[in-house]
Amino acid sequence: MFQPKGEMMQVVLSSADMTVKPEDFLGPAAVRWKTFRDQPRLSSRNGGTIVYGRWSIDGSRWQAVRFLAPLSGMAVVMLYR
């Protein structure tokens, strides 16, 4: 996952990504960065931050329901246990 940090690009690794040898990961990442680093940045729809990766929060009601429904269910189970 790549995350812009000003003039730099930060690489964010999860534990699943760490099973790859560093040279197998860093070589293609460096080539990709050198290829795309001079392209203009994309702006997001609402002027906020663009999030790359597995988890992104867009603030939609559906996303809130998908997050809060399991939490509500767990709270009900714990209260009536």
C-alpha positions as CSV (number, residue, x, y, z in Angstrom):
1,M,0.0,0.0,0.0
2,F,1.3,3.4,-0.9
3,Q,0.4,6.6,1.0
4,P,1.5,10.1,-0.2
5,K,3.4,12.1,2.4
6,G,4.1,15.5,1.0
7,E,6.8,15.1,-1.7
8,M,7.5,11.6,-0.6
9,M,5.6,8.3,-0.9
10,Q,5.3,6.1,2.2
11,V,5.0,2.3,1.8
12,V,2.7,0.7,4.4
13,L,3.2,-3.0,5.0
14,S,1.0,-5.4,6.8
15,S,2.2,-8.6,8.4
16,A,0.9,-10.6,5.4
17,D,3.2,-8.6,3.1
18,M,6.2,-9.3,5.2
19,T,6.4,-12.9,4.1
20,V,8.0,-11.7,0.9
21,K,11.8,-11.4,0.7
22,P,12.8,-7.7,0.8
23,E,14.5,-7.7,-2.6
24,D,11.4,-9.3,-4.2
25,F,9.3,-6.4,-2.9
26,L,11.6,-3.4,-3.0
27,G,12.7,-3.9,-6.7
28,P,9.3,-3.7,-8.3
29,A,8.2,-1.0,-5.8
30,A,11.2,1.2,-6.8
31,V,10.5,0.7,-10.5
32,R,6.8,1.6,-10.0
33,W,7.6,4.7,-7.9
34,K,10.2,5.9,-10.5
35,T,7.6,5.4,-13.3
36,F,4.7,7.2,-11.7
37,R,6.3,9.8,-9.3
38,D,6.2,12.7,-11.7
39,Q,2.5,12.3,-12.6
40,P,0.1,14.9,-11.2
41,R,-1.8,13.9,-8.1
42,L,-5.4,13.0,-8.2
43,S,-7.8,15.0,-6.1
44,S,-10.5,13.2,-4.2
45,R,-14.1,13.9,-4.7
46,N,-14.7,15.8,-1.4
47,G,-11.3,17.4,-1.1
48,G,-10.2,15.0,1.6
49,T,-7.4,12.5,1.8
50,I,-7.1,9.7,-0.7
51,V,-6.6,6.4,1.2
52,Y,-5.0,3.5,-0.6
53,G,-5.2,-0.1,0.8
54,R,-7.6,-2.6,2.3
55,W,-9.4,-0.2,4.7
56,S,-10.7,3.1,3.6
57,I,-13.4,5.2,5.4
58,D,-15.7,7.0,3.0
59,G,-18.3,8.1,5.6
60,S,-21.3,6.5,3.9
61,R,-24.3,5.4,5.8
62,W,-23.9,1.9,4.5
63,Q,-20.4,1.7,5.7
64,A,-21.5,2.9,9.2
65,V,-24.3,0.2,9.3
66,R,-21.8,-2.5,8.3
67,F,-19.5,-1.4,11.1
68,L,-22.1,-0.7,13.8
69,A,-24.4,-3.7,13.3
70,P,-21.9,-6.3,14.5
71,L,-20.9,-4.1,17.4
72,S,-24.6,-3.7,18.4
73,G,-25.1,-7.4,18.1
74,M,-22.1,-8.1,20.4
75,A,-23.4,-5.6,22.9
76,V,-26.8,-7.3,23.0
77,V,-25.3,-10.7,23.5
78,M,-23.0,-9.4,26.3
79,L,-26.0,-7.7,28.0
80,Y,-28.2,-10.7,27.9
81,R,-25.6,-13.3,28.7
